[in-house]
Amino acid sequence: MDAIFEIFNNYGWWSLLGVAAIGGMYLLFQFLSKKITGDVTDGMEKIANRMTKSIADQNKELVKGLSAQNEKLIDFIVSGKQNDDNQHEGMLEERMELAEDINVKLKDIMHIHNAQRAFIIEFHNSYKNLSGVPFAKYSCTYEWFEKGLAPFSNRCLGLPFSSMARIVADILKTPEKQKCYTDLVKMEEENPTLFSMLADAETQTTGVVYTAMFDNKNTLIGLLVLEYQRPIKEKDINMNELRLETAELTSILNLRYKYQR
């Protein structure tokens, strides 16, 4: 107070007004500063709140979208698996029917030509040597035989093609693509390995007829074989009819390729 009166005595009323004006401006500045600071703080809080809410809303939508996509993906996988299972079961059923058709055809051919066994030999590459080159093999894949005979298919699996090479070459040289042995002595001279398979005590084979089987691209895929356990002459076998029946059987056999996966 003494300082204020001293200023008043020395400088008069105008000095007092100046001091009051400075004080008022200071107070106004303090008020405006607090106001601005408060507004800015409130504004920042509002902006932050809006951003937080926006992010939360976006996250909710994102979670909903991902959840919907996952549900669709699961439905797709499940439905795809069901379709695969249904397709596999359908294909398996058709393959079983196809095998039955082949066996019925073999049975008919065997009876028509008075044979005791009819079977199919198919060529394939099952193994490779150390250089990676496939070994040519052949197997009996289907057969039908008279009661009392032993099955041949369990002894003719993955055998080397070399044991059939001579007969296959002879068959392909003929216009009819057939070869008939009514005397296995000749076979023994030409192919002792094959002779030993057919003429042993278990099979008791006395004669055999081979007819070539070709796929849709005219590639040799195997042989239809008729076996006789009783004496037979070539004139007693209708080779022309056998070729036609072999073609029908091959057409059934070729249907399997559409099931390969």
Secondary structure, DSSP 8 states (H G I E B T S, - for coil): -HHHHHHHHHH-HHHHHHHHHHHHHHHHHHHHHHHHHHHHHHHHHHHHHHHHHHHHHHHHHHHHHHHHHHHHHHHHHHHHHHHHHHHHHHHHHHHHHHHHHHHHHHHHHHHHTT-SEEEEEEEEEEEE-TTS-EEEEEEEEEEEE-TT---SGGG-SSEETHHHHHHHHHHHHSTT-EEEES-HHHHHHH-HHHHHHHSSTTT---EEEEEEEE-TTS-EEEEEEEEESS---GGGS-HHHHHHHHHHHHHHHHGGGGG--
